[in-house]
Amino acid sequence: MAPFRPKYITFDCYGTLINFEMAEAARDIYGSELDAAKMQQFTKNFAAYRLDEVLGDWKPYAEVVHNAVERTCRANGVRFRAEDAKTIYERVPGWGPHPDVPAGLAKVAKEIPLVILSNAMNSQIMSNVEKLGAPFHAVYTAEQANAYKPRFKAFEYMFDMLGCGPEDILHCSSSFRYDLMSAHDLGIKNKVWVNRGHEPANPYYGYVEIADISGLPGVVGL
């Protein structure tokens, strides 16, 4: 059976392609105030509150980060400083790709258009995309969609903009909770899980697992 050749390969950006360094940013700021075990709990809470913050109506990502940092500080008995949340937010455009990303993307981009659907602001994302080393057909943000993943509205915006349906794409992400669960529920049958160690495997959602983007060309027969 020949590999599926989609009209588009769509990607989550931060975490999947870009090395997502929110935990490292939090450690740089709060590591001197917390021991190792408490810092680990802090970063775990920070991730959970960021997810919770994007589940409602859209708001600027600076607010998502601000609110998540404030809630995490409260939960961990740490004094919240608004300037710390601003510092974490302002680090985002400086992040670069995982080492495996540029070569893997470049190989696939020669044959199949690449698309990003990211929980980002328009002002953030292109600085990161420019570091990926491959051409993208389109880059869509939560700001444009007026919704963050995992909300279906973000994916539906992408379908509308591309003029395609769930059956036409291969969606690639390192996250079940932000991407692959919603992709499954929306009828995207062709999915790739990049196992970056962020979340445990969950075969129920039906995907091909790769260790990094160097494995992606093989998924589509390249």
SVG drawing of the C-alpha trace seen along z (x, -y; Angstrom):
<svg xmlns="http://www.w3.org/2000/svg" viewBox="-15 -45 36 47">
<polyline fill="none" stroke="black" stroke-width="0.4" points="0.0,0.0 1.5,-3.4 2.0,-6.0 -0.6,-8.7 0.4,-11.8 -1.6,-14.7 -2.4,-18.0 -0.7,-19.7 1.3,-18.7 0.2,-20.8 2.2,-21.4 2.1,-22.6 5.0,-24.9 6.1,-25.4 7.3,-22.2 7.0,-20.2 9.3,-22.3 10.6,-25.1 12.2,-24.1 9.6,-25.3 11.5,-26.8 8.7,-28.1 9.9,-25.8 13.5,-27.0 12.4,-30.6 10.5,-30.0 13.5,-28.2 15.7,-31.2 13.4,-33.5 12.1,-31.4 14.9,-28.8 16.6,-30.8 13.5,-30.9 12.5,-27.2 14.4,-24.0 14.5,-21.4 11.3,-19.5 9.3,-22.7 10.6,-24.1 9.5,-20.9 6.0,-21.3 6.0,-25.0 6.8,-24.2 4.2,-21.4 1.5,-23.8 2.7,-26.5 2.0,-24.2 -1.4,-23.2 -2.5,-26.8 -1.3,-27.8 -3.6,-25.1 -6.5,-26.2 -6.0,-29.9 -6.4,-29.1 -9.6,-27.1 -12.0,-30.1 -12.4,-33.1 -9.3,-34.3 -7.1,-36.8 -3.6,-38.0 -0.9,-35.5 0.8,-38.0 -2.4,-37.7 -2.3,-33.9 1.3,-33.9 0.6,-36.7 -2.4,-34.9 -0.7,-31.5 2.3,-32.8 0.2,-34.6 -1.9,-31.5 1.2,-29.3 2.8,-31.7 -0.3,-31.7 -0.5,-27.9 3.1,-27.6 3.3,-30.4 5.6,-32.5 5.3,-36.3 4.0,-37.2 5.7,-40.1 4.1,-41.2 7.5,-42.1 8.5,-38.4 5.6,-37.3 6.5,-39.9 10.1,-38.7 8.9,-35.1 6.5,-36.2 9.2,-38.3 11.6,-35.3 9.3,-33.5 10.6,-35.1 14.1,-34.2 13.5,-30.4 15.0,-28.3 14.2,-24.8 15.0,-21.4 18.2,-20.2 16.4,-17.6 13.9,-20.0 15.5,-22.0 16.8,-19.0 13.6,-17.0 11.4,-19.8 13.5,-20.8 13.3,-17.3 9.5,-17.2 8.9,-20.8 10.3,-19.9 7.3,-17.7 4.4,-18.7 3.3,-22.2 3.9,-22.8 1.5,-24.7 1.8,-25.9 -1.2,-26.3 0.2,-27.8 -1.0,-29.2 0.9,-32.4 0.5,-36.1 1.2,-37.4 4.1,-39.5 5.8,-36.5 5.6,-33.7 7.6,-34.8 10.8,-35.2 10.6,-31.6 9.4,-30.4 12.4,-32.1 14.7,-29.9 13.1,-26.6 15.1,-26.5 12.2,-25.5 9.6,-27.3 6.0,-27.3 2.9,-27.6 1.0,-29.3 1.4,-30.2 -1.8,-30.6 -2.0,-31.9 -4.5,-31.8 -4.7,-35.6 -6.0,-35.1 -8.3,-32.3 -9.6,-34.1 -9.1,-30.8 -6.4,-28.8 -5.9,-25.0 -7.2,-22.6 -10.4,-24.5 -11.9,-23.2 -12.4,-26.7 -8.6,-27.1 -8.5,-24.0 -11.7,-25.0 -10.1,-28.4 -7.1,-26.6 -9.4,-24.3 -11.3,-27.4 -8.2,-29.2 -6.7,-26.3 -10.0,-25.3 -9.6,-21.7 -11.0,-19.2 -9.7,-16.9 -9.2,-14.1 -6.7,-16.3 -4.0,-16.9 -1.5,-15.1 -1.3,-16.8 2.0,-16.6 2.4,-17.5 4.2,-16.5 1.0,-17.1 -2.1,-15.1 -3.9,-17.7 -3.3,-20.7 -3.5,-19.0 -3.9,-15.3 -7.1,-14.8 -8.8,-17.6 -7.5,-16.4 -9.0,-13.0 -12.3,-14.4 -12.4,-16.6 -11.9,-13.5 -8.2,-14.1 -7.3,-10.4 -3.7,-11.0 -1.7,-12.2 1.9,-12.0 3.0,-12.2 6.5,-13.5 7.6,-11.9 9.4,-14.8 8.8,-13.3 6.1,-15.9 3.2,-13.5 2.8,-9.7 1.7,-7.7 -2.0,-7.3 -2.7,-4.8 -6.5,-5.4 -6.0,-8.6 -4.5,-6.8 -1.2,-8.2 2.2,-7.3 4.9,-7.9 8.3,-9.4 11.1,-10.3 11.8,-13.5 11.3,-15.3 14.0,-13.3 11.4,-10.5 8.7,-12.5 9.9,-12.0 9.5,-8.3 5.9,-8.7 5.0,-10.2 7.2,-8.0 10.1,-10.4"/>
</svg>
